[in-house]
Amino acid sequence: MKKLVHKIKILIQNDSTLLKLSGNYSLFTHLYLLMFDRTFIMEIKQGYQAKSLYQRQLNQKKCTYQLVRNIHRIEKGLTVNNRKSIFAISYIKETMDLFLSPSFLDIKSEQKKWMVSILFEYFRSCNDPVIDKQKKRFYDSDYVSSIEVIDEYIYDKRKNHVYNDVDYDEYLNLCKQRRSIRTFCDKTVDRDLIDRALSAAKFSPSACNRQPFYFEFVDDKKLINKLFGLPYGTSGFTKEIPMLGILVGDQSAFFDERDRHIPFIDGSLFTMNFINALETMGISSCVVNWQSVKSIDRDLRALISVPNHCFPILFLAIGYADPDMFVAHSVKKEVTQLRNYN
Ligand SMILES: Cc1cc2nc3c(=O)[nH]c(=O)nc-3n(C[C@H](O)[C@H](O)[C@H](O)COP(=O)(O)O)c2cc1C
């Protein structure tokens, strides 16, 4: 019976007339979603849960993501070519409220130094009665005296940056070296090496520097086996995988639904750098698709703890490639297929 209902559901969902109507007329889109396709509901629900958490945290002055965003905006204001003599007036009070709240204590030391250094530079540069009021709060706070202001955390001219000596050909070779590997040797991946790769990947860009993601790593074989059975695309993996990374996005970093895709974008940029960093240490990997399906989402949450406002983005199988296994060549598009100009 259950199977029959499922079959009917699939038939309706794939009905070309219904799809065409839903794709062309908003009213049908709404009706279709309401009556035939609940797939998006989970995502929408998670989005509202996250948004409400964001607002709650902001009201309670505990919103670390907003503090990071505001400091980022101030830093950008300080580094633009024609710096305005006064800026950030509309959000400097909010920034100081967050900076002086207990949530600041949760932020890790390096980010704290960055924040203090940027605010220090801002208050040194901008004078206005509104800003002066906040400047006083800043200088009166304990953090300013307890955290060292260091030049390293203050923006610098590009010409003073240290350039590396990786040349294009070396980088190209690294990109070619990376292949999706689905069969690994029975060799443990050292957690220190994961940290090394993360130390490189963390320099990836992210919208307003919020970094709304983290990796949940699993190297317990029993747990890996349970988790790896959840997504649909794992049948090509012939042996056990030594380490599993689950990229988790945090939707509570955003005040508006318009930013709902950012955890996917930021997380993927981060993951690519992480994968390449692993490659430099001879460690292979393969991204595994995570399907946004209610039942497997629920099963995953029963195995590992993922907060309600967070969601899995992808799985990453990690390990040392079995040297005797074949690897798909997976030819890529031509460069000309990858670009248009003007
Ligand atoms: C978002 C994403 C999802 C993927 N999902 C799977 C998957 O479920 N199973 C799998 O075996 N490979 C998966 N892959 C790996 C792709 O099949 C692989 O990247 C592609 O075939 C190109 O091969 P290459 O990575 O060796 O260049 C995925 C890759 C990405 C980026």
PDBQT file of the ligand as one rigid body, heavy atoms in Angstrom, charges set to zero:
ROOT
HETATM    1  C1  LIG A 401      28.338  17.861  -5.139  1.00  0.00    +0.000 C 
HETATM    2  C2  LIG A 401      28.967  16.551  -5.529  1.00  0.00    +0.000 A 
HETATM    3  C3  LIG A 401      28.297  15.393  -5.276  1.00  0.00    +0.000 A 
HETATM    4  C4  LIG A 401      28.886  14.163  -5.584  1.00  0.00    +0.000 A 
HETATM    5  N1  LIG A 401      28.234  13.034  -5.229  1.00  0.00    +0.000 NA
HETATM    6  C5  LIG A 401      28.832  11.845  -5.439  1.00  0.00    +0.000 A 
HETATM    7  C6  LIG A 401      28.204  10.648  -4.986  1.00  0.00    +0.000 A 
HETATM    8  O1  LIG A 401      27.132  10.684  -4.397  1.00  0.00    +0.000 OA
HETATM    9  N2  LIG A 401      28.847   9.485  -5.202  1.00  0.00    +0.000 N 
HETATM   10  C7  LIG A 401      30.053   9.404  -5.838  1.00  0.00    +0.000 A 
HETATM   11  O2  LIG A 401      30.568   8.318  -5.968  1.00  0.00    +0.000 OA
HETATM   12  N3  LIG A 401      30.670  10.539  -6.299  1.00  0.00    +0.000 NA
HETATM   13  C8  LIG A 401      30.085  11.751  -6.096  1.00  0.00    +0.000 A 
HETATM   14  N4  LIG A 401      30.723  12.902  -6.506  1.00  0.00    +0.000 N 
HETATM   15  C9  LIG A 401      31.997  12.831  -7.213  1.00  0.00    +0.000 C 
HETATM   16  C10 LIG A 401      31.761  13.100  -8.703  1.00  0.00    +0.000 C 
HETATM   17  O3  LIG A 401      31.196  11.981  -9.302  1.00  0.00    +0.000 OA
HETATM   18  C11 LIG A 401      33.105  13.481  -9.360  1.00  0.00    +0.000 C 
HETATM   19  O4  LIG A 401      33.576  14.672  -8.793  1.00  0.00    +0.000 OA
HETATM   20  C12 LIG A 401      32.963  13.663 -10.855  1.00  0.00    +0.000 C 
HETATM   21  O5  LIG A 401      32.587  12.486 -11.489  1.00  0.00    +0.000 OA
HETATM   22  C13 LIG A 401      34.260  14.137 -11.486  1.00  0.00    +0.000 C 
HETATM   23  O6  LIG A 401      35.332  13.300 -11.172  1.00  0.00    +0.000 OA
HETATM   24  P1  LIG A 401      36.643  13.855 -10.470  1.00  0.00    +0.000 P 
HETATM   25  O7  LIG A 401      36.223  14.356  -9.111  1.00  0.00    +0.000 OA
HETATM   26  O8  LIG A 401      37.584  12.700 -10.341  1.00  0.00    +0.000 OA
HETATM   27  O9  LIG A 401      37.188  14.964 -11.291  1.00  0.00    +0.000 OA
HETATM   28  C14 LIG A 401      30.153  14.130  -6.211  1.00  0.00    +0.000 A 
HETATM   29  C15 LIG A 401      30.825  15.321  -6.479  1.00  0.00    +0.000 A 
HETATM   30  C16 LIG A 401      30.244  16.522  -6.125  1.00  0.00    +0.000 A 
HETATM   31  C17 LIG A 401      31.011  17.804  -6.381  1.00  0.00    +0.000 C 
ENDROOT
TORSDOF 0
